[in-house]
Amino acid sequence: MTHLKLRVTVLLLVAASLVGAQAPPKQATALTSQQAAADFDQFWHEISRHYAYLSQKRIRWPQVRPGSAAAAASLQAGDQVLAVGGLPIADAVARELPRTLIQPNPRARDWALRRVLAGRRGQPRDISVRHADGCTDTVHLADEPGAPESTLLEARRIAGGIGYIRFHNFLGDSALVPEVDSALAEMKNAAALVLDLRDTPGGGDSAVAEPILGRFVDRTRGYQKFVVPVGSWRRTRSFVEKVRPRGPFTYGGKLVVLVGHWTASMGEGVAVGLAGIHRATVIGTPMAGLNGATYTRHLRFSGIPYNYPAERIYAVDGTPREVFQPDILVPLAGAASPDPILDCTLAVLRGASPATCKQRSGRTTCAEAVALPKLGVRDINRENVIHTFGTSTRG
């Protein structure tokens, strides 16, 4: 058995344990070895024939999602995790690594790290970190889900009369379309418009996204290319999804799209589409990098469900959507501003060079803060520095 098959077998066994803990099994009796082998053969046959990205999965760099427990605790991109629950991070990760590994595997370690940081449902976490400025801190992450957004979008004018529309993870809700139309009617004469897609992790529907895209084109344009299997990946067919003009007017001002790690699926399609037809400048970080449409199957004997992406999606220029990069990448680690991506956008719209977005902030480092007693502050230890001088945004 190849190493790849071995890893897939491990994943299948992990899935079995998870499903067994969360849902009643299909049958009360244990599987025979023949049934388990048949289930694996079914799984491997399906994946090897239809999984469009079997050798291409990768992990993006971390980002703290606004509104999450981590954001509430002031964790930031670039923070180095030192310990979880008082246990050094290396030891915590080692405990989660699959026992079947026969040699070090960076992807397995990455998975174990995310499992440790995610924690277990109902259990809060204490995480010790070293911030980008060198200071250390321990934060408490409560196991409390954030309140869901109650509105489809946020629309307002920002600095200089620039229009701003932030989508609230409803790209699959048809009620979003008239909301966008209403917002555009108010911002028809804005010289520039910002579409903020940084909170769209739940995917969406092209039947919702395309009418929105139609407000920004003056003729029919292709915005995404699909390659789908016909029977298996030995035969495929491709087609280009198109968007048509819609609404009482086409917004023709400058258009900027903001993206981040939680720009996912249909949100990625909107960003890639507007960039591909040269209608918008995309600013932010790499997106979620999700793959194409997901198929769901169930194993014959155990009933274990599994999902896999079986369609490839490309920008109109042929770039795989999952590797698309924003026109302007904004580093988040060490940023002094609570929203460096929006700050960068406003600076660029005012005529600043995109290079200004890549400059690190002039934040006070921990070492610099410790030297502050010469200004009249006495007896400062590291703990006081963290909470007194703002080198951590917690206090």
BARO-726015 format. One record per residue (C-alpha): residue in one letter; y, x, z. Coordinates in steps of 0.1 Angstrom, whole numbers, padded with zeros to 4 digits, always signed. Layout:
<recs>
aYXZ ...
</recs>
This chain:
<recs>
m+0000+0000+0000 t+0034+0014-0009 h+0061+0020+0017 l+0081-0009+0001 k+0052-0033+0005 l+0047-0020+0041 r+0083-0028+0049 v+0080-0063+0033 t+0049-0069+0053 v+0068-0060+0085 l+0096-0083+0076 l+0071-0111+0069 l+0055-0106+0103 v+0089-0106+0120 a+0098-0138+0101 a+0066-0154+0114 s+0074-0145+0150 l+0110-0159+0146 v+0098-0192+0130 g+0071-0195+0156 a+0098-0193+0183 q+0122-0217+0166 a+0100-0244+0149 p+0066-0259+0154 p+0039-0241+0133 k+0024-0259+0103 q-0010-0257+0120 a-0021-0253+0155 t-0049-0228+0148 a-0044-0192+0141 l-0046-0180+0105 t-0078-0164+0093 s-0074-0129+0078 q-0081-0144+0044 q-0053-0170+0048 a-0029-0143+0060 a-0038-0122+0030 a-0033-0151+0007 d+0001-0158+0022 f+0012-0122+0017 d-0001-0122-0018 q+0019-0154-0025 f+0050-0139-0009 w+0048-0105-0027 h+0040-0121-0060 e+0071-0144-0058 i+0094-0117-0046 s+0083-0091-0072 r+0087-0116-0100 h+0119-0133-0091 y+0139-0113-0065 a+0169-0101-0085 y+0180-0073-0061 l+0149-0059-0046 s+0160-0023-0048 q+0197-0028-0045 k+0205-0042-0010 r+0231-0022+0009 i+0253-0026+0040 r+0290-0028+0040 w+0312-0012+0066 p+0320-0033+0096 q+0350-0055+0102 v+0359-0077+0131 r+0361-0113+0121 p+0393-0131+0133 g+0386-0157+0159 s+0353-0142+0170 a+0344-0131+0205 a+0347-0095+0193 a+0383-0102+0181 a+0391-0120+0213 a+0380-0088+0232 s+0402-0067+0209 l+0374-0048+0192 q+0386-0032+0160 a+0372-0018+0128 g+0366+0019+0135 d+0356+0015+0171 q+0326+0036+0180 v+0300+0018+0201 l+0289+0039+0230 a+0267+0016+0251 v+0256-0021+0253 g+0248-0036+0287 g+0252-0001+0302 l+0224+0013+0280 p+0234+0042+0257 i+0235+0028+0221 a+0209+0053+0208 d+0184+0041+0234 a+0193+0004+0228 v+0187+0009+0191 a+0155+0028+0196 r+0141-0002+0216 e+0147-0025+0186 l+0132-0003+0159 p+0100-0017+0143 r+0070+0000+0158 t+0054+0003+0123 l+0079+0029+0111 i+0062+0061+0100 q+0094+0080+0095 p+0131+0076+0102 n+0146+0049+0081 p+0185+0045+0080 r+0182+0008+0069 a+0159+0000+0098 r+0182+0017+0122 d+0212-0002+0107 w+0193-0035+0112 a+0184-0025+0148 l+0220-0017+0155 r+0232-0051+0143 r+0205-0068+0163 v+0216-0050+0194 l+0253-0058+0188 a+0245-0095+0180 g+0227-0099+0213 r+0206-0129+0222 r+0217-0165+0222 g+0230-0176+0256 q+0234-0140+0268 p+0269-0125+0270 r+0273-0088+0262 d+0292-0059+0277 i+0300-0033+0251 s+0315+0001+0257 v+0335+0016+0228 r+0357+0045+0219 h+0387+0033+0200 a+0402+0052+0170 d+0429+0067+0193 g+0402+0083+0214 c+0404+0060+0244 t+0372+0044+0258 d+0369+0009+0271 t+0343-0017+0280 v+0347-0052+0268 h+0329-0084+0277 l+0318-0107+0249 a+0311-0142+0260 d+0284-0162+0242 e+0308-0190+0232 p+0311-0201+0196 g+0347-0204+0184 a+0361-0238+0177 p+0356-0248+0141 e+0386-0252+0119 s+0399-0287+0117 t+0419-0284+0085 l+0408-0275+0050 l+0435-0250+0045 e+0468-0236+0058 a+0498-0237+0034 r+0533-0224+0042 r+0561-0202+0031 i+0562-0166+0044 a+0587-0138+0041 g+0611-0141+0012 g+0598-0176+0003 i+0564-0163-0008 g+0538-0191-0009 y+0508-0186+0013 i+0475-0206+0012 r+0447-0197+0035 f+0413-0213+0029 h+0393-0224+0060 n+0357-0220+0048 f+0356-0253+0029 l+0350-0241-0007 g+0321-0266-0008 d+0342-0296+0002 s+0356-0317-0027 a+0385-0328-0005 l+0399-0293-0007 v+0410-0298-0044 p+0437-0324-0037 e+0448-0303-0007 v+0454-0273-0030 d+0472-0295-0055 s+0495-0308-0028 a+0502-0272-0016 l+0509-0260-0051 a+0533-0289-0057 e+0554-0276-0027 m+0552-0240-0040 k+0557-0246-0077 n+0588-0225-0078 a+0577-0197-0056 a+0580-0163-0073 a+0547-0152-0058 l+0517-0169-0042 v+0491-0154-0018 l+0456-0170-0018 d+0439-0159+0014 l+0400-0160+0011 r+0392-0139+0041 d+0376-0169+0060 t+0352-0182+0035 p+0318-0169+0048 g+0300-0203+0042 g+0299-0201+0004 g+0309-0231-0016 d+0304-0250-0048 s+0317-0241-0083 a+0325-0278-0087 v+0352-0272-0061 a+0362-0237-0070 e+0367-0243-0107 p+0393-0271-0104 i+0412-0247-0081 l+0409-0218-0105 g+0421-0242-0132 r+0455-0244-0117 f+0461-0207-0125 v+0450-0205-0162 d+0468-0218-0193 r+0436-0218-0215 t+0399-0219-0211 r+0386-0186-0197 g+0353-0172-0187 y+0353-0160-0151 q+0317-0151-0141 k+0286-0141-0159 f+0251-0152-0148 v+0218-0136-0156 v+0189-0158-0144 p+0151-0154-0147 v+0130-0174-0171 g+0096-0175-0156 s+0101-0140-0142 w+0125-0110-0145 r+0106-0099-0176 r+0125-0127-0194 t+0161-0137-0186 r+0189-0157-0201 s+0226-0151-0195 f+0257-0173-0197 v+0293-0172-0187 e+0308-0199-0165 k+0342-0210-0177 v+0373-0225-0161 r+0397-0249-0179 p+0434-0256-0172 r+0439-0285-0148 g+0467-0304-0132 p+0503-0313-0140 f+0513-0276-0143 t+0499-0241-0144 y+0512-0219-0116 g+0526-0188-0135 g+0541-0167-0107 k+0527-0135-0093 l+0493-0141-0077 v+0477-0120-0049 v+0442-0127-0035 l+0433-0114+0000 v+0397-0106+0006 g+0376-0092+0035 h+0341-0089+0048 w+0339-0127+0053 t+0348-0135+0018 a+0314-0146+0007 s+0296-0162-0022 m+0319-0187-0039 g+0349-0170-0022 e+0338-0138-0040 g+0335-0157-0072 v+0371-0169-0070 a+0384-0134-0063 v+0363-0117-0089 g+0371-0144-0114 l+0409-0142-0110 a+0407-0104-0111 g+0385-0104-0142 i+0409-0126-0162 h+0438-0104-0151 r+0454-0132-0133 a+0456-0118-0098 t+0458-0086-0078 v+0430-0084-0052 i+0439-0067-0019 g+0418-0061+0012 t+0384-0046+0020 p+0350-0049+0002 m+0337-0084+0004 a+0304-0097+0018 g+0285-0085-0013 l+0262-0115-0014 n+0238-0120-0042 g+0232-0148-0066 a+0217-0183-0060 t+0191-0183-0033 y+0157-0199-0038 t+0136-0212-0009 r+0098-0212-0008 h+0072-0218+0019 l+0040-0199+0024 r+0009-0220+0017 f-0010-0216+0050 s+0015-0206+0077 g+0043-0227+0064 i+0068-0199+0070 p+0099-0204+0048 y+0116-0175+0030 n+0147-0172+0009 y+0156-0147-0018 p+0183-0144-0045 a+0170-0148-0080 e+0201-0148-0101 r+0224-0119-0108 i+0262-0125-0110 y+0286-0102-0128 a+0324-0101-0133 v+0333-0108-0169 d+0336-0070-0175 g+0299-0066-0165 t+0305-0053-0130 p+0279-0066-0106 r+0297-0090-0082 e+0282-0075-0051 v+0298-0041-0058 f+0332-0054-0068 q+0361-0035-0051 p+0396-0049-0045 d+0424-0035-0066 i+0440-0022-0034 l+0418-0012-0006 v+0434-0014+0029 p+0419+0007+0057 l+0416-0013+0089 a+0405+0014+0114 g+0434+0024+0137 a+0459-0001+0122 a+0488-0010+0146 s+0494-0043+0129 p+0472-0073+0137 d+0471-0080+0099 p+0474-0048+0078 i+0461-0066+0047 l+0489-0092+0047 d+0514-0065+0056 c+0502-0045+0026 t+0505-0075+0004 l+0541-0082+0014 a+0551-0046+0009 v+0536-0045-0026 l+0552-0077-0036 r+0585-0062-0025 g+0579-0032-0048 a+0563-0007-0025 s+0536+0017-0039 p+0500+0006-0032 a+0496+0041-0017 t+0516+0029+0014 c+0487+0006+0022 k+0464+0036+0027 q+0486+0053+0053 r+0473+0053+0088 s+0495+0039+0116 g+0514+0061+0139 r+0497+0047+0170 t+0499+0067+0202 t+0467+0085+0208 c+0449+0086+0241 a+0458+0123+0245 e+0494+0116+0238 a+0495+0088+0263 v+0481+0110+0290 a+0510+0134+0284 l+0535+0106+0291 p+0541+0115+0328 k+0569+0139+0316 l+0588+0107+0308 g+0587+0097+0345 v+0554+0081+0348 r+0532+0096+0376 d+0495+0098+0384 i+0481+0083+0352 n+0444+0084+0348 r+0425+0073+0317 e+0418+0038+0329 n+0454+0032+0336 v+0464+0046+0302 i+0442+0021+0285 h+0457-0009+0302 t+0493+0003+0307 f+0503+0019+0275 g+0487-0004+0250 t+0464+0021+0234 s+0439-0008+0236 t+0453-0041+0226 r+0434-0059+0253 g+0461-0057+0279 
</recs>
